[in-house]
Amino acid sequence: MPQSTADWVIEARWILPMTDAGQVLEDHSLIMGNGRILGVLPQSTARSRYPQTPILQRPHHALLPGLINAHTHAAMSLFRGFADGLPLMQWLTQEIWPMERRFVTAQFARDGVLLSVAEMLRAGITCFGDMYFFPDQTAKAAAEQGIRAVVGMPVADFKSPWAQSPEEYLSKALSVRDEYRGHPWITTAFAPHAPYTVADETFVRIRTLADELDSPVMIHLHESAHEVSESLRTHGVRPIERLERLGMLNPSMNAVHMVHVSPSDIELAQRSGISVTVCPESNLKLGNGAPPVSQWRQSQVPVGVGTDGAASNNDQDLWPEIKLAALLSRASSDSAPTVSAWDALAMATRGGAAALGLSDQIGTLEPGKWADLCCVNFDHPAMQPVYDPCSQLVYCAGRDLVSDVWVAGRHLLSDSRLTRLDWADVRDRAQGWALRMRRR
């Protein structure tokens, strides 16, 4: 019997549901209604079941779940290209932290987030996990623009433009959480900065609150060799072991970076049920090495991929991260299996959803999930000929080929044009900040 409850039928040359490994559906349609996916059907079947529903044709395109940037510092896009070429701790202590103390305000955070949102939407990213000061501004900007976000509420034992003490960080975190509780596309998480900037007592308080409120936690962990050696010197254990002793490790944790890890670290991560987010480009640019992608995938630990902030990566584009993750798995000389193209794409879709605690809502194209979608145009010299659409997406695609983006059924990028965000205003504001900082 014909059905007419759908809002749109999207016909695509290929659809990648990201549910079953390697699955690619040819000449299928995705049906969306009320912001959610109603089904994925052969095109002829969809037309007969939904004869009155508008059809959007994308005959040379692949339709897949929206990419998920599982870790970034969106407001730091205003520091793009600043203090390039320095190692992590020098970059942080001598350059970034002093600039943050001088320039970061609520308006800085809002303008930087809007710049990142524009860039991420153009790259097919429909959801991002963030960790930065003024999370209220991150949440507000994302909510206004309609992009999905898991907003990390920062906690540290150092003073910042956002808070002066752990108590103030936590008090403000709870206020932000209360403001966005129940929001359809904004969720929150506690975000202790890193083991080397958070004391044991603060971790215990975070764990208590996270358990009471059923809140996720995200943290930088095992990012550098210096972090690990300092933890051994100061605490007598590796950072992940310290967090285990403090009760921090459980399936609600998203451990970001996890570059300098031993087999016992990986086993502990697997046993505790945490998720991991790798940020290959940022790690390499800061001289921290590369995450052991193959070992993480082999461990069955849920793995997402993130860009990190534009200050340490220079872009908010997941396509190079996906390709690099796949290539890094082939650079290893050990016996760990390589990451296939489908596996790499899964890290940026269903893997990111798992890392952010959103697997039941996004990450795959299944009925009932939100219609967070990304469409990539294959009608381009760099994408032809096509033998394997998955391989083409991972090794050939880029943000210049993303034609459409939907978040909860809202068409935020149409024919490569932003439909809601005022790009000219965002650009002018970014240039204004750059002018002020050049005069520092």
C-alpha angles and dihedrals in degrees: 000000000000115000125208105178095102126101098203142006113207115201115199136175089234133013121196108197091182090216101108121036112264095359115152120173117208124212095359133141133225116215119206132186134170089001095304138098112260097182150314112241141161109277095246092050092048092051092052094046096044104032095154097046119105113251124218110199122209101170098170098038144097117223117204140152114293112268116257119218097204095190134026144127097229098186090056090075083095087066092054109147094004116138094357121187102029127125117254104263095041090046091051103039101036102033119012102039094049090049091048092052090052104040113017112106135145090271092049090052094049094047092046093049092050090052090052093046090055091050095044095049090050087054095051096257112146100171135032136187109219137194119183147107119290094030088174088068092047091052093045095049093046092047092050092050094045097237119138117246141175100209114209114214105217122232126182143145093241130081119257140168087269102048142359102211141017089258092056092046090054095044091052091044091057091049092053091046092052092048094055100034108134095011110151097230107013120077130166138223136184109255115195104188101229141314091264093057100040125070125222093252091054092050090052091052091049092049092050093050094043091052093046093048098035088236128161121238128215125190142166105248135177091353097146140020088239091059091054096046092047091051091052090049096045104032104019093236139074116268096256090049090052091052090050091054089052093051094247099126117092138114092282092068124098107197109201124212103357092183104143101051136145127212088261091054090053092047090051091050090050094047094048095048098233123152125233130215118198124203104189101174095049092047092052095044092053091048095246097126127241130300115251093246097174094051092049093049091046091052092063089231107145106258127197129176130230139182096221112214124324088243091069100027104026095222143055095218122124098192094081089045092054092050093045092050090055093046094047090058088061094049094066117104095204128089097264112128119253123251112252123221090256091050091052092049089047090057089060095046121023092014092055090048090054093047091053095043094248103113092120091055110034144001100081135051102249132138112271097026122111115274095246101154143169125199123199124196115227093184092103134100091244091057101049137133101028121211098149119017091199093055091045092054094050101041104028111023126095140172091272088069097053106110105172141020129186127186115192087344095306112129101228096163119034122179087345092305124119108238102193111020119084099229097183091057093046091049093049092050091050091051090050092055091048090054092052093048093048087059092054 
